[in-house]
């Protein structure tokens, strides 16, 4: 049985940057009093690895409990302005590891919000990135996930600027825009395609990888929106795609009669864990 790890798998560059910042801060502070607001990424293995190095995951509700010598990290998803204000009011030092792409998106949303545009965001209302974006425009925005919600929530008679969550499937966003572009008659409608190019490029590569292997083991955290999206991409071309969060979920019956196995994951799945899975399967093999 040949076992292949997807050469395009692993962290996106925004996550790479965040993880590197976290590891450097842990070293500089002797792994003491270093906190991150929310899960650094939606991957339990990476969360546990950094926890063993001294990183403590907290929520914004815990900020009031921190001492002044705490170091707080803003994760790649970003945070709404009120979180920064809360940290500053407590004189707590923080390091902003928000993904540059997300920061740019926040600035654009703020720009059009101040110009008086109706702000529409295509994404998941409760996703951390969207929570931060909602905060940027004082929650005066419309978050939608399909055409039906668009029709029920959007005012098609006023100037509008639409944005996308960075981890949304690009084709889904393009299909939505095709639906909406004829809805605004003689009204300004500005489209900002803010889908991460790394994520959109992964989709095409992933389809090829899924077709090249008899079965696919797709590894991701169950809370990962990107993981669910990319799993569906795999599954659309290879029905023998199996979603797991950890190695102990492997079912050996999947491999009966199989000669070629592909291992891949979300942009929040560490490459080191995919290689661990490969080693595990090689031992069984």
NUNUBA-298783 format. One record per residue: residue number from 1; x, y, z of N, C-alpha, C in turn; chain. Coordinates in steps of 0.05 Angstrom, whole numbers, plus 32768, in hexadecimal, padded with zeros to 4 digits. Example, Ala and Ser with C-alpha at 12.3 -4.5 7.8 and 13.67 -1.06 7.14 Angstrom:
# NUNUBA-298783
<rec 1 <8108 7F8E 809C> <80F6 7FA6 809C> <8108 7FBE 809C> 'A'>
<rec 2 <8101 7FD3 808E> <8111 7FEB 808F> <8102 8001 809D> 'A'>
# end
This chain:
# NUNUBA-298783
<rec 1 <8011 7FE8 8000> <8000 8000 8000> <8012 8019 8000> 'A'>
<rec 2 <800E 802A 7FEC> <801E 8042 7FEA> <800F 8058 7FF9> 'A'>
<rec 3 <801D 8067 800A> <8011 807C 801A> <801D 8097 8012> 'A'>
<rec 4 <800C 80A9 8009> <8015 80C4 8000> <800A 80DA 8011> 'A'>
<rec 5 <801C 80EC 801A> <8014 8104 8028> <8012 811B 8013> 'A'>
<rec 6 <7FFC 8128 8013> <7FF7 813F 8001> <800D 8154 8003> 'A'>
<rec 7 <801C 8158 7FEE> <8032 816C 7FEF> <8029 8188 7FF3> 'A'>
<rec 8 <800F 818D 7FED> <8004 81A8 7FF1> <7FF7 81AC 800C> 'A'>
<rec 9 <7FF7 8198 801D> <7FEA 8199 8037> <7FFB 81A9 804A> 'A'>
<rec 10 <7FF0 81AE 8062> <7FFE 81BD 8076> <7FF2 81D8 807B> 'A'>
<rec 11 <7FFE 81E7 808D> <7FF3 8201 8095> <7FF4 8215 807E> 'A'>
<rec 12 <7FE0 8226 807D> <7FE2 823E 806B> <7FF6 8251 8077> 'A'>
<rec 13 <7FFF 8265 8068> <8014 8276 8071> <800C 8287 8089> 'A'>
<rec 14 <7FF2 828D 808B> <7FE8 829D 80A2> <7FEB 828D 80BC> 'A'>
<rec 15 <7FE5 8273 80BB> <7FE7 8262 80D2> <8005 825E 80D9> 'A'>
<rec 16 <8015 825A 80C4> <8032 8257 80C9> <803D 826F 80D8> 'A'>
<rec 17 <8035 8287 80D0> <803E 829F 80DD> <8036 82A0 80FA> 'A'>
<rec 18 <801D 8299 80FF> <8012 829A 811A> <8020 8286 812C> 'A'>
<rec 19 <8024 826D 8123> <8031 8259 8133> <804E 8261 8139> 'A'>
<rec 20 <805C 826C 8125> <8078 8275 812A> <8079 828B 813F> 'A'>
<rec 21 <8066 829D 813E> <8065 82B3 8152> <8061 82A7 816E> 'A'>
<rec 22 <804E 8295 816F> <8048 8288 8189> <8060 827A 8195> 'A'>
<rec 23 <806E 826A 8184> <8085 825C 818E> <809C 826F 8197> 'A'>
<rec 24 <809F 8284 8188> <80B4 8298 8190> <80AD 82A6 81AB> 'A'>
<rec 25 <8093 82AC 81AE> <808B 82B9 81C7> <808E 82A6 81DF> 'A'>
<rec 26 <8087 828D 81DA> <808A 8279 81F0> <80A8 8277 81F9> 'A'>
<rec 27 <80BA 8277 81E5> <80D6 8276 81EC> <80DF 828F 81FB> 'A'>
<rec 28 <80D7 82A6 81F2> <80DF 82BF 81FE> <80D5 82C2 821A> 'A'>
<rec 29 <80BE 82B6 8220> <80B2 82B9 823B> <80B4 82A0 824C> 'A'>
<rec 30 <80C7 828E 8244> <80CB 8275 8253> <80B1 8265 8257> 'A'>
<rec 31 <80A0 8267 8243> <8087 8257 8244> <8074 825E 825B> 'A'>
<rec 32 <8077 8277 8266> <8068 827F 827D> <8054 8296 8276> 'A'>
<rec 33 <803C 8293 827F> <8028 82A9 827C> <8023 82B1 825F> 'A'>
<rec 34 <8024 829D 824C> <801E 82A3 8230> <8003 8297 8229> 'A'>
<rec 35 <7FF1 82A8 821F> <7FD6 82A0 821A> <7FCE 82A7 81FE> 'A'>
<rec 36 <7FBA 8298 81F4> <7FAF 829E 81D9> <7F90 829F 81DC> 'A'>
<rec 37 <7F85 82B3 81CF> <7F67 82B6 81D0> <7F5A 82A3 81BC> 'A'>
<rec 38 <7F4F 828E 81C6> <7F42 827A 81B5> <7F56 8267 81AA> 'A'>
<rec 39 <7F4D 8251 819F> <7F5F 823C 8193> <7F70 8249 817D> 'A'>
<rec 40 <7F8A 8244 817E> <7F9C 824F 816B> <7F94 8248 814E> 'A'>
<rec 41 <7F8C 822F 814B> <7F81 8225 8132> <7F6E 820E 813A> 'A'>
<rec 42 <7F5D 8206 8127> <7F4A 81F1 812E> <7F57 81D5 8128> 'A'>
<rec 43 <7F6B 81CF 8139> <7F79 81B6 8136> <7F82 81AD 8152> 'A'>
<rec 44 <7F77 8197 815D> <7F7E 818F 8178> <7F9B 8187 817C> 'A'>
<rec 45 <7FA7 817B 8168> <7FC3 8172 816B> <7FD6 818A 816E> 'A'>
<rec 46 <7FD2 819F 815E> <7FE3 81B6 8160> <7FDE 81C6 8179> 'A'>
<rec 47 <7FC4 81C7 8181> <7FBD 81D4 819B> <7FCB 81C6 81B2> 'A'>
<rec 48 <7FCB 81AC 81B2> <7FD8 819D 81C8> <7FF6 81A0 81C7> 'A'>
<rec 49 <8002 81A0 81AF> <801F 81A3 81AD> <8028 81BE 81B9> 'A'>
<rec 50 <8019 81D3 81B3> <8021 81EE 81BD> <801A 81F1 81DB> 'A'>
<rec 51 <8005 81E2 81E4> <7FFE 81E3 8200> <8014 81D6 8211> 'A'>
<rec 52 <8020 81C1 8206> <8037 81B4 8213> <804F 81C7 8215> 'A'>
<rec 53 <8051 81DA 8203> <8067 81ED 8204> <8060 8204 8216> 'A'>
<rec 54 <8047 8206 8220> <8040 821B 8233> <802B 822E 822B> 'A'>
<rec 55 <801F 822A 8213> <800A 823D 8209> <7FEF 8235 8216> 'A'>
<rec 56 <7FE2 8249 8222> <7FC8 8245 822F> <7FB2 8253 821E> 'A'>
<rec 57 <7F9E 8244 8217> <7F88 824E 8208> <7F72 8259 821A> 'A'>
<rec 58 <7F6A 8272 8215> <7F56 827F 8226> <7F41 828C 8214> 'A'>
<rec 59 <7F2C 8297 8220> <7F18 82A6 8211> <7F19 82C3 821A> 'A'>
<rec 60 <7F0B 82D4 820C> <7F0C 82F1 8213> <7F01 82F5 822F> 'A'>
<rec 61 <7EEF 82E3 8238> <7EE4 82E6 8253> <7EFA 82E3 8269> 'A'>
<rec 62 <7F10 82D5 8262> <7F26 82D0 8275> <7F39 82E8 8278> 'A'>
<rec 63 <7F37 82FC 8267> <7F4A 8312 8267> <7F4B 8320 8282> 'A'>
<rec 64 <7F34 8323 828F> <7F34 8331 82A9> <7F42 8321 82BF> 'A'>
<rec 65 <7F47 8308 82BA> <7F55 82F7 82CE> <7F73 82F7 82CA> 'A'>
<rec 66 <7F7D 8303 82B5> <7F9A 8302 82AF> <7FA9 8317 82C0> 'A'>
<rec 67 <7FC2 8310 82C5> <7FD4 8323 82D3> <7FE2 8335 82BE> 'A'>
<rec 68 <7FEE 834A 82C7> <7FFB 835E 82B5> <8013 8353 82A6> 'A'>
<rec 69 <801F 833C 82B1> <8036 8331 82A3> <802E 831D 828E> 'A'>
<rec 70 <8015 831A 8288> <800B 8307 8274> <8012 8311 8258> 'A'>
<rec 71 <8017 82FE 8246> <801A 8304 822A> <8003 82F7 821B> 'A'>
<rec 72 <7FF3 8307 820D> <7FDC 82FC 8200> <7FE0 82FE 81E1> 'A'>
<rec 73 <7FD9 82E8 81D4> <7FDC 82E7 81B7> <7FC1 82E7 81A9> 'A'>
<rec 74 <7FBE 82F9 8196> <7FA6 82FA 8185> <7FAB 82E6 816E> 'A'>
<rec 75 <7F9A 82D3 816B> <7F9F 82BD 8157> <7F9A 82C7 813B> 'A'>
<rec 76 <7F9F 82B6 8127> <7F9D 82BD 810B> <7F82 82C7 8102> 'A'>
<rec 77 <7F6C 82BD 8110> <7F51 82C5 8108> <7F4C 82E3 810E> 'A'>
<rec 78 <7F5B 82EF 8120> <7F56 830A 8128> <7F42 830C 813F> 'A'>
<rec 79 <7F3F 8325 8149> <7F2C 832A 815F> <7F1E 8345 8159> 'A'>
<rec 80 <7F06 8348 8163> <7EF8 8362 8160> <7F06 8378 8170> 'A'>
<rec 81 <7F02 8392 8169> <7F0F 83A8 8177> <7F0B 83A7 8196> 'A'>
<rec 82 <7EF4 839E 819F> <7EEF 839E 81BC> <7F02 838D 81CB> 'A'>
<rec 83 <7F0D 8378 81BE> <7F21 8367 81CC> <7F3B 8376 81D1> 'A'>
<rec 84 <7F44 8385 81BD> <7F5C 8395 81C0> <7F58 83AA 81D5> 'A'>
<rec 85 <7F41 83B6 81D6> <7F3B 83CB 81EA> <7F3B 83BF 8206> 'A'>
<rec 86 <7F31 83A7 8209> <7F30 8399 8223> <7F4D 8393 822C> 'A'>
<rec 87 <7F5E 838A 821A> <7F7A 8384 8221> <7F88 839D 822A> 'A'>
<rec 88 <7F84 83B3 821A> <7F92 83CC 8220> <7F89 83D8 823A> 'A'>
<rec 89 <7F6F 83D5 8240> <7F64 83E1 8259> <7F70 83D2 8271> 'A'>
<rec 90 <7F78 83B9 826D> <7F84 83AA 8283> <7FA2 83AB 8283> 'A'>
<rec 91 <7FAD 83BB 8270> <7FCB 83BD 826D> <7FD8 83A2 8269> 'A'>
<rec 92 <7FCB 8391 825A> <7FD5 8376 8254> <7FE3 8377 8239> 'A'>
<rec 93 <7FFC 836E 8238> <800B 836D 821F> <7FFF 8358 820C> 'A'>
<rec 94 <7FFD 835F 81F2> <7FF2 834C 81DF> <8002 834D 81C5> 'A'>
<rec 95 <8002 8337 81B7> <8010 8334 819D> <7FFB 832D 8189> 'A'>
<rec 96 <7FF9 833D 8174> <7FE4 8339 8160> <7FEF 8327 814A> 'A'>
<rec 97 <7FE5 830E 8149> <7FED 82FB 8135> <7FD7 82F7 8120> 'A'>
<rec 98 <7FC6 830A 811D> <7FB0 8309 8109> <7FBD 8305 80ED> 'A'>
<rec 99 <7FB2 82F3 80DE> <7FBB 82EE 80C3> <7FBA 8308 80B3> 'A'>
<rec 100 <7FCF 8310 80A4> <7FCF 8329 8094> <7FB8 832B 8081> 'A'>
<rec 101 <7FAF 8314 8076> <7F98 8314 8064> <7F7F 831C 8073> 'A'>
<rec 102 <7F7C 8312 808B> <7F65 8319 809B> <7F66 8336 80A4> 'A'>
<rec 103 <7F7E 8340 80AA> <7F81 835C 80B2> <7F79 836E 809B> 'A'>
<rec 104 <7F81 8367 8083> <7F7A 8377 806B> <7F5C 8377 8067> 'A'>
<rec 105 <7F4F 8360 806B> <7F32 835D 8069> <7F24 836F 807D> 'A'>
<rec 106 <7F2E 836F 8096> <7F22 8380 80AA> <7F24 839E 80A3> 'A'>
<rec 107 <7F3A 83A6 8098> <7F3E 83C2 8090> <7F2B 83CA 8079> 'A'>
<rec 108 <7F26 83B7 8067> <7F14 83BD 8051> <7EF7 83BF 805B> 'A'>
<rec 109 <7EF0 83AD 806C> <7ED5 83AE 8078> <7ED0 83C9 8086> 'A'>
<rec 110 <7EE4 83D0 8096> <7EE2 83EA 80A5> <7EE0 8402 8092> 'A'>
<rec 111 <7EF0 8401 807C> <7EEF 8417 8069> <7ED3 841B 805D> 'A'>
<rec 112 <7EC7 8405 8053> <7EAD 8407 8046> <7E97 840C 805B> 'A'>
<rec 113 <7E9B 8402 8073> <7E87 8408 8088> <7E86 8426 808E> 'A'>
<rec 114 <7E9E 8432 8090> <7E9F 844F 8095> <7E94 8460 807E> 'A'>
<rec 115 <7E96 8454 8066> <7E8B 8462 804E> <7E6D 845F 804B> 'A'>
<rec 116 <7E61 8450 805E> <7E44 844E 805E> <7E38 8437 804D> 'A'>
<rec 117 <7E49 8424 8046> <7E3F 840D 8036> <7E31 83F9 8048> 'A'>
<rec 118 <7E1D 83EB 803D> <7E13 83D3 804A> <7E28 83BE 8048> 'A'>
<rec 119 <7E30 83B3 805E> <7E46 839F 805F> <7E39 8383 805F> 'A'>
<rec 120 <7E41 8373 804C> <7E38 8357 804A> <7E50 8345 804B> 'A'>
<rec 121 <7E4F 8330 805B> <7E66 831D 805D> <7E5B 8301 8058> 'A'>
<rec 122 <7E68 82F4 8046> <7E61 82D8 8040> <7E72 82C6 8051> 'A'>
<rec 123 <7E66 82B8 8064> <7E75 82A7 8076> <7E63 829C 808C> 'A'>
<rec 124 <7E71 8291 80A0> <7E63 8285 80B7> <7E62 8299 80CE> 'A'>
<rec 125 <7E4A 82A0 80D7> <7E46 82B6 80EA> <7E57 82B3 8104> 'A'>
<rec 126 <7E5A 829A 810E> <7E68 8296 8127> <7E85 8290 8123> 'A'>
<rec 127 <7E8F 828F 810B> <7EAC 8289 8106> <7EBD 82A0 8112> 'A'>
<rec 128 <7ED3 829A 8120> <7EE3 82AF 812D> <7EEB 82C6 811B> 'A'>
<rec 129 <7EF1 82C0 8102> <7EF9 82D5 80EF> <7EE1 82E8 80EA> 'A'>
<rec 130 <7EC9 82DC 80E8> <7EB2 82ED 80E3> <7EAA 82FC 80FC> 'A'>
<rec 131 <7EAE 82F1 8113> <7EA9 82FF 812D> <7EBA 8318 812E> 'A'>
<rec 132 <7ED3 8316 8126> <7EE5 832D 8125> <7EDC 8342 8111> 'A'>
<rec 133 <7ED4 8339 80F9> <7ECA 834B 80E4> <7EB1 8359 80ED> 'A'>
<rec 134 <7E9F 834B 80FA> <7E87 8358 8104> <7E8E 836E 8118> 'A'>
<rec 135 <7EA2 8369 8128> <7EAA 837D 813B> <7EB5 8396 812E> 'A'>
<rec 136 <7EC3 8393 8118> <7ECF 83A9 810A> <7EBA 83BD 8101> 'A'>
<rec 137 <7EA2 83B3 80F9> <7E8D 83C5 80F0> <7E76 83C7 8104> 'A'>
<rec 138 <7E7D 83C5 811E> <7E6A 83C8 8134> <7E52 83B5 8131> 'A'>
<rec 139 <7E56 839D 8125> <7E41 838A 8121> <7E2B 8393 810E> 'A'>
<rec 140 <7E30 83A9 8100> <7E1D 83B3 80EC> <7E23 83A8 80D1> 'A'>
<rec 141 <7E21 838E 80CF> <7E26 8380 80B5> <7E13 8369 80B3> 'A'>
<rec 142 <7E12 835E 809B> <7E01 8347 8095> <7E12 832F 808E> 'A'>
<rec 143 <7E10 831A 809C> <7E1F 8301 8097> <7E0C 82ED 808A> 'A'>
<rec 144 <7E14 82E3 8073> <7E03 82D0 8065> <7E13 82B7 805D> 'A'>
<rec 145 <7E05 82A1 8059> <7E13 8289 8050> <7E06 827C 8037> 'A'>
<rec 146 <7DF0 8289 802D> <7DE4 827E 8014> <7DD2 8293 8008> 'A'>
<rec 147 <7DC7 828C 7FF0> <7DB6 829F 7FE1> <7D9C 82A6 7FF1> 'A'>
<rec 148 <7D91 8293 7FFF> <7D78 8297 800D> <7D7C 82AC 8023> 'A'>
<rec 149 <7D92 82AA 8032> <7D98 82BD 8047> <7D9E 82D9 803B> 'A'>
<rec 150 <7DAA 82D9 8023> <7DAE 82F3 8015> <7D94 8301 8010> 'A'>
<rec 151 <7D81 82F3 8005> <7D67 82FF 7FFE> <7D58 8308 8017> 'A'>
<rec 152 <7D5B 82FA 802D> <7D4C 8301 8045> <7D59 8317 8056> 'A'>
<rec 153 <7D73 831C 8051> <7D82 832F 8063> <7D8C 8348 8055> 'A'>
<rec 154 <7D92 8346 803B> <7D9F 835C 802D> <7D8B 8370 8022> 'A'>
<rec 155 <7D91 8389 8025> <7D81 839F 8018> <7D8E 83A4 7FFD> 'A'>
<rec 156 <7D81 839D 7FE7> <7D8C 839F 7FCD> <7D8A 83BC 7FC1> 'A'>
<rec 157 <7D80 83CE 7FD1> <7D7C 83E9 7FC8> <7D90 83FE 7FD2> 'A'>
<rec 158 <7DA4 83F5 7FE1> <7DB8 8407 7FEB> <7DD4 83FD 7FE3> 'A'>
<rec 159 <7DE8 840F 7FE2> <7E03 8408 7FDA> <7E0E 83F3 7FED> 'A'>
<rec 160 <7E1B 83DF 7FE2> <7E23 83C8 7FF2> <7E3F 83BF 7FEB> 'A'>
<rec 161 <7E4E 83B6 7FFF> <7E68 83AA 7FFB> <7E67 838E 8007> 'A'>
<rec 162 <7E6F 837A 7FF7> <7E6E 835E 8001> <7E8A 8353 8003> 'A'>
<rec 163 <7E8F 8343 8018> <7EA9 8337 801E> <7EA4 8319 8023> 'A'>
<rec 164 <7EBA 830A 8022> <7EB8 82ED 8028> <7ECB 82E6 803F> 'A'>
<rec 165 <7EC2 82D3 804F> <7ED4 82C7 8063> <7EEC 82BB 8054> 'A'>
<rec 166 <7F04 82BE 805E> <7F1C 82B6 804F> <7F1D 8298 804A> 'A'>
<rec 167 <7F10 8287 805B> <7F12 826A 8058> <7EFA 825E 8049> 'A'>
<rec 168 <7EE9 826F 803E> <7ED2 8265 802F> <7EDB 825A 8014> 'A'>
<rec 169 <7ECC 8247 8009> <7ED3 823D 7FEE> <7ECD 8253 7FDA> 'A'>
<rec 170 <7EE1 8258 7FC9> <7EDF 826E 7FB6> <7EC8 826B 7FA2> 'A'>
<rec 171 <7EC4 8253 7F99> <7EAE 824E 7F86> <7E92 8254 7F93> 'A'>
<rec 172 <7E90 824F 7FAC> <7E77 8255 7FBA> <7E72 8274 7FBB> 'A'>
<rec 173 <7E88 8282 7FBF> <7E85 82A0 7FBF> <7E7F 82AA 7FA4> 'A'>
<rec 174 <7E8C 829F 7F8F> <7E87 82A8 7F74> <7E6B 82A2 7F6B> 'A'>
<rec 175 <7E60 828B 7F74> <7E45 8285 7F6D> <7E31 8298 7F7A> 'A'>
<rec 176 <7E37 82A0 7F93> <7E27 82B3 7FA1> <7E27 82CE 7F92> 'A'>
<rec 177 <7E3E 82D7 7F8A> <7E40 82F0 7F7C> <7E31 82F0 7F61> 'A'>
<rec 178 <7E32 82D9 7F53> <7E22 82D6 7F3B> <7E05 82DA 7F40> 'A'>
<rec 179 <7DFC 82D0 7F57> <7DE0 82D2 7F5E> <7DD9 82EF 7F66> 'A'>
<rec 180 <7DEB 82FD 7F73> <7DE5 8317 7F7E> <7DE9 832E 7F6B> 'A'>
<rec 181 <7DFA 832B 7F57> <7E01 8342 7F46> <7DEA 834E 7F37> 'A'>
<rec 182 <7DD5 833F 7F32> <7DBE 834A 7F24> <7DA8 8354 7F37> 'A'>
<rec 183 <7DAE 8352 7F51> <7D9B 835A 7F65> <7D9C 8378 7F6B> 'A'>
<rec 184 <7DB4 8383 7F66> <7DB8 83A0 7F6C> <7DB5 83B0 7F52> 'A'>
<rec 185 <7D9D 83BB 7F4E> <7D97 83CA 7F36> <7D9D 83E7 7F3B> 'A'>
<rec 186 <7DB0 83F2 7F2B> <7DB8 840E 7F2D> <7DC2 8415 7F49> 'A'>
<rec 187 <7DCD 8401 7F57> <7DD8 8405 7F72> <7DF5 83FA 7F73> 'A'>
<rec 188 <7E06 8409 7F80> <7E22 8401 7F81> <7E25 83E7 7F91> 'A'>
<rec 189 <7E33 83D3 7F85> <7E37 83B9 7F91> <7E55 83B2 7F8D> 'A'>
<rec 190 <7E64 83B4 7FA3> <7E81 83AF 7FA3> <7E87 8393 7FAD> 'A'>
<rec 191 <7E96 8384 7F9D> <7E9D 8368 7FA5> <7EBA 8367 7FAD> 'A'>
<rec 192 <7EBF 835D 7FC5> <7EDA 8359 7FCF> <7EDE 833B 7FD4> 'A'>
<rec 193 <7EEC 832E 7FC1> <7EF2 8312 7FC4> <7F0A 830E 7FD7> 'A'>
<rec 194 <7F04 8308 7FF0> <7F19 8307 8004> <7F1F 82EA 800B> 'A'>
<rec 195 <7F19 82D7 7FF9> <7F20 82BB 7FFE> <7F3E 82B8 7FFD> 'A'>
<rec 196 <7F49 82A9 800F> <7F66 82A5 8010> <7F6F 8295 7FF7> 'A'>
<rec 197 <7F82 829F 7FE9> <7F8C 8292 7FD0> <7F98 8277 7FD6> 'A'>
<rec 198 <7FA4 8275 7FEE> <7FB0 825B 7FF5> <7F9A 8246 7FF8> 'A'>
<rec 199 <7F84 824E 8004> <7F6D 823B 8007> <7F61 8234 7FEC> 'A'>
<rec 200 <7F5D 8248 7FDB> <7F50 8243 7FC1> <7F62 8232 7FAF> 'A'>
<rec 201 <7F7D 8236 7FB1> <7F90 8226 7FA1> <7F90 8209 7FAB> 'A'>
<rec 202 <7F8C 8205 7FC5> <7F8C 81EA 7FD0> <7F75 81DA 7FC5> 'A'>
<rec 203 <7F5F 81E6 7FBF> <7F47 81D7 7FB5> <7F4D 81C8 7F9B> 'A'>
<rec 204 <7F59 81D6 7F88> <7F5F 81C8 7F6E> <7F74 81B3 7F72> 'A'>
<rec 205 <7F89 81B9 7F81> <7F9E 81A5 7F86> <7F93 818D 7F95> 'A'>
<rec 206 <7F80 8192 7FA7> <7F74 817D 7FB7> <7F64 816A 7FA6> 'A'>
<rec 207 <7F55 8175 7F93> <7F46 8164 7F81> <7F58 8150 7F72> 'A'>
<rec 208 <7F6E 815A 7F68> <7F81 8149 7F5A> <7F8C 8133 7F6C> 'A'>
<rec 209 <7F93 813B 7F84> <7F9E 8128 7F97> <7F8A 8113 7F9E> 'A'>
<rec 210 <7F71 811B 7FA2> <7F5C 8108 7FA9> <7F57 80F4 7F93> 'A'>
<rec 211 <7F59 80FD 7F7A> <7F55 80EB 7F63> <7F6C 80D7 7F5F> 'A'>
<rec 212 <7F84 80E0 7F68> <7F9C 80CF 7F64> <7F9E 80B8 7F78> 'A'>
<rec 213 <7F8E 80B8 7F8D> <7F90 80A4 7FA2> <7F75 8095 7FA4> 'A'>
<rec 214 <7F77 807B 7FAC> <7F5F 806B 7FAF> <7F4E 8075 7FC6> 'A'>
<rec 215 <7F5A 807A 7FDD> <7F4C 8085 7FF4> <7F5B 809D 7FFF> 'A'>
<rec 216 <7F4D 80AF 800C> <7F59 80C7 8017> <7F53 80C7 8035> 'A'>
<rec 217 <7F67 80CB 8045> <7F63 80D0 8062> <7F67 80EF 8066> 'A'>
<rec 218 <7F51 80FB 806D> <7F51 8119 8070> <7F51 811F 808E> 'A'>
<rec 219 <7F66 812E 8096> <7F6A 8134 80B3> <7F64 8151 80B8> 'A'>
<rec 220 <7F53 8156 80CB> <7F4D 8172 80D3> <7F3E 8173 80ED> 'A'>
<rec 221 <7F3F 818A 80FA> <7F2F 818E 8112> <7F11 818F 810B> 'A'>
<rec 222 <7F00 8184 811B> <7EE4 8184 8115> <7ED8 81A0 8115> 'A'>
<rec 223 <7EE5 81B3 8122> <7EDB 81CF 8123> <7EE5 81E0 810C> 'A'>
<rec 224 <7EF5 81D4 80FA> <7F01 81E3 80E5> <7EEF 81E7 80CD> 'A'>
<rec 225 <7EE7 8200 80C7> <7ED6 8205 80B0> <7EE5 81FF 8096> 'A'>
<rec 226 <7EFE 8205 8096> <7F0F 81FF 807F> <7F11 81E1 807B> 'A'>
<rec 227 <7F13 81D3 8091> <7F15 81B5 8090> <7EFC 81A9 8083> 'A'>
<rec 228 <7EE5 81B3 808C> <7ECC 81A8 8081> <7ECA 81AE 8063> 'A'>
<rec 229 <7ED2 81C6 805C> <7ED1 81CF 803F> <7EE3 81BE 802E> 'A'>
<rec 230 <7EFC 81BA 8037> <7F10 81AB 8027> <7F09 818D 8026> 'A'>
<rec 231 <7EFE 8183 803C> <7EF5 8167 803D> <7EE0 8163 8027> 'A'>
<rec 232 <7ECD 8176 8025> <7EB8 8173 8011> <7EC4 8175 7FF5> 'A'>
<rec 233 <7ED9 8184 7FF1> <7EE6 8186 7FD7> <7EF2 816A 7FD0> 'A'>
<rec 234 <7EFF 815E 7FE3> <7F0A 8143 7FDF> <7EF4 812F 7FD9> 'A'>
<rec 235 <7EE0 8130 7FEA> <7ECA 811C 7FE8> <7EBA 811E 7FCD> 'A'>
<rec 236 <7EBB 8136 7FC1> <7EAC 813B 7FA8> <7EB8 812B 7F91> 'A'>
<rec 237 <7ED2 8125 7F93> <7EDF 8116 7F7D> <7EE8 80FA 7F86> 'A'>
<rec 238 <7EE8 80F5 7FA0> <7EEF 80DA 7FAA> <7EDE 80D3 7FC2> 'A'>
<rec 239 <7ECA 80C3 7FBD> <7EB6 80BC 7FD3> <7EC3 80AC 7FE9> 'A'>
<rec 240 <7EDA 80A1 7FE4> <7EE8 8092 7FFA> <7EFB 80A5 8008> 'A'>
<rec 241 <7EF0 80BC 8011> <7EFF 80CF 8021> <7EF5 80CD 803D> 'A'>
<rec 242 <7F08 80C9 8050> <7F00 80C5 806C> <7F0B 80DC 807D> 'A'>
<rec 243 <7EF9 80E8 808C> <7F00 80FF 809E> <7F07 80F4 80B9> 'A'>
<rec 244 <7F1F 80FC 80C3> <7F27 80F5 80DE> <7F33 810E 80EC> 'A'>
<rec 245 <7F30 810F 8106> <7F3D 8124 8115> <7F57 811A 8122> 'A'>
<rec 246 <7F58 8100 8128> <7F71 80F5 8134> <7F75 80D9 8129> 'A'>
<rec 247 <7F8E 80CF 812C> <7F96 80B5 8121> <7F86 809E 812D> 'A'>
<rec 248 <7F7D 80A1 8146> <7F6F 808B 8153> <7F53 8087 8147> 'A'>
<rec 249 <7F4B 8097 8134> <7F31 8094 8126> <7F34 8083 810D> 'A'>
<rec 250 <7F4C 807B 8106> <7F51 806B 80EE> <7F43 8050 80F1> 'A'>
<rec 251 <7F35 8048 80DB> <7F29 802E 80DA> <7F38 801D 80C5> 'A'>
<rec 252 <7F44 8008 80CD> <7F55 7FF8 80BB> <7F45 7FEB 80A4> 'A'>
<rec 253 <7F2B 7FE9 80A8> <7F1B 7FDE 8092> <7F1B 7FF0 8079> 'A'>
<rec 254 <7F21 8009 807D> <7F22 801C 8066> <7F37 8013 8051> 'A'>
<rec 255 <7F4C 8005 805B> <7F63 8000 804A> <7F63 7FE5 803C> 'A'>
<rec 256 <7F4E 7FD5 8041> <7F4E 7FBA 8034> <7F4E 7FBC 8016> 'A'>
<rec 257 <7F62 7FAF 800A> <7F64 7FAE 7FED> <7F6E 7FC8 7FE1> 'A'>
<rec 258 <7F76 7FDC 7FF1> <7F7F 7FF6 7FE7> <7F9D 7FF6 7FE3> 'A'>
<rec 259 <7FA6 8001 7FCC> <7FC3 8002 7FC6> <7FCE 801F 7FC7> 'A'>
<rec 260 <7FBC 8033 7FC8> <7FC6 804E 7FC7> <7FB5 8060 7FD9> 'A'>
<rec 261 <7FC1 806B 7FEE> <7FB3 807B 8002> <7FBE 8097 8002> 'A'>
<rec 262 <7FAC 80AB 8003> <7FB4 80C7 8004> <7FAE 80D3 801F> 'A'>
<rec 263 <7FC0 80E2 802B> <7FBC 80EF 8044> <7FBE 810E 8040> 'A'>
<rec 264 <7FA9 811C 8049> <7FA9 8139 8046> <7F99 8145 805E> 'A'>
<rec 265 <7F95 815F 805D> <7F87 816C 8073> <7F80 8189 806D> 'A'>
<rec 266 <7F76 8197 8081> <7F6F 81B3 807F> <7F88 81C5 8080> 'A'>
<rec 267 <7F84 81DF 807B> <7F9B 81F1 807D> <7FA2 81F6 809A> 'A'>
<rec 268 <7F93 81EB 80AD> <7F9A 81ED 80C9> <7FA4 81D2 80D4> 'A'>
<rec 269 <7FA8 81BF 80C2> <7FB3 81A5 80CA> <7FD1 81A5 80C7> 'A'>
<rec 270 <7FE1 81A0 80DC> <7FFE 81A1 80DA> <8009 8189 80CA> 'A'>
<rec 271 <801D 818F 80BA> <8029 817B 80A9> <8036 8165 80BA> 'A'>
<rec 272 <8041 816D 80D1> <804D 8158 80E2> <803A 8143 80EA> 'A'>
<rec 273 <8020 814A 80EE> <800D 8136 80F6> <8005 8124 80DE> 'A'>
<rec 274 <8004 812F 80C6> <7FFF 811E 80AF> <8015 810A 80AB> 'A'>
<rec 275 <802E 8112 80B0> <8045 8100 80AE> <8044 80EA 80C4> 'A'>
<rec 276 <803A 80F1 80DB> <8037 80DE 80F1> <8022 80C8 80E8> 'A'>
<rec 277 <800D 80D2 80DB> <7FF9 80BF 80D1> <8004 80AD 80BC> 'A'>
<rec 278 <8015 80B8 80AB> <8022 80A7 8096> <8033 8091 80A3> 'A'>
<rec 279 <8043 8099 80B8> <8054 8086 80C6> <8043 8070 80D3> 'A'>
<rec 280 <802D 8078 80DE> <801B 8065 80EB> <8010 8051 80D7> 'A'>
<rec 281 <8008 805A 80BF> <7FFD 8048 80AB> <8013 8037 809F> 'A'>
<rec 282 <802B 8041 809D> <8041 8031 8093> <8048 801A 80A5> 'A'>
<rec 283 <8046 801E 80BF> <804A 8008 80D2> <8035 7FF3 80CF> 'A'>
<rec 284 <801C 7FFB 80CC> <8007 7FE8 80C8> <800A 7FD9 80AD> 'A'>
<rec 285 <8013 7FE8 809A> <8017 7FDD 807F> <802B 7FC7 807F> 'A'>
# end
